[in-house]
Amino acid sequence: MSNLTNRPPLGLKADKTKRNAKYLDKIREMPCCVCKKFGEVQYSPTTAHHPIHDRYSTAKASDLEAIPLCEGHHQGLWDKSKLAIHDDKKKWREKYGADYSYTVHETDI
C-alpha cells in the first residue's frame, strides 16, 4: 500500500521546506510590489514576505512564494506611514487584496 496522503508516518513530523537564501536575497533587492502597484513612495527597505492569507497551518510558505514588501507594508515597526500586513491582516486584504495574489515573475529576478 502506498502513502496516498503524502504525509509522514503517524507521530513523525514532515520535512521542513528547504530554504532558498539566494532567491530571498533577489526578492529583497526588488521594489515593494504593493508600493509599485498602488503608486506609493517606498521609504523603507524591502523584505521578503511569505504569504499568510488563506493559510490553514503555522507552516511557512515556500521561499519561492515570497514577495517583496517594504518594511511599512510588511511589519510596520518603524515605517508607520503604511498599513502593515502583520498589524492587521483583514484590513490589509481589504485594501490591497490577498498577499498570495502578488507574484514575482522569473523575468523580474
N, C-alpha and C positions, 0 to 999 in steps of 0.2 A: 504494500500500500504506500502510495506516495504522499508527500506533505502538500495537500491541496490548499491550505491556508497560507502557506509560505511563512509560517511562524516557527520560532524555536520550540523545542520540547517544553512541556509544562514545567514551570518553575525556573526556566532559564531566560535570561534577557536577550533581546535581539541585538545584533551588532549595531554599534553607533554608526551614523553616516560618516563617511570619510571627509576630512577637512580638505579644502582646496584653497590654500593660502594665496597662491598666485592669482587665482580668479578674484578673490576678495580684494586683493591689492589693486587690481584693474578696476573693480567696481568703485573703490574709494577715490580713484583718480577722475571719475566721471562727475558731471554736474548733477545736482539733485533732480530726479525725474519729476517731482511734484512742482518745484520752483519753475522748471523748464516748461511744463505743460500749462501751468496757470499764470505764467508771466511774472512770477515773483522774483525779487532780488535775493540771491543766496548770500547771507552774511557769515555763515559758519562752514566749517569743513564738512566734507561728505563722509558718511559712514555707510557700512554695508548692513542693510536691514533684511532679516529673514522673515518672509510673510507669516502673519499670525491670524488673519481673518479666516473664519471657517475652518480653523484647525481644531480638531477634537481630542487632542492629547497634549502632553507637555513636550513632546519630541520636537526638536528644532527642525525646520525645513532644511533641505539640502543647500549647501553653499551655492550650487548652480542656479538656485531660485532667488538668490539675494538680489536686492535692488538698491540703487544709490539714493540715499536720503540725506539731506543736510541735517545737522545736529538739531536744528529747530523743528523739523518735521519728524525726527526720529525720537529723541529723548526729551528735548526741550529743557535741558538742565541749565544752560546759560544763554541760549537764544530764545527769549520769551516772545518774540515778535510773530511766531507762527504756532499753529496747533500741532502738538506732538502726538504721534500715534500711541506712544506708551503712556501718555497722560489721560487720553480719552479715546479709546478705540471706536466707540459708537459714533461720536461726533466727527472723528476723522473720516470714517467711512461715509457718513452723510455728505460731508463737504468734498472729499476727494475721490471717493469710490473705494472698492476693495483693494487692499495692497497687492494681492496676487494678480490683479488686472494689469499692473505695470510690468512690462517685460524688458529685458535687456537683449538686444539682438547681437548676434556674433559680430556683425559689421561694426557695432559700436565699441567693441573691445579691442 
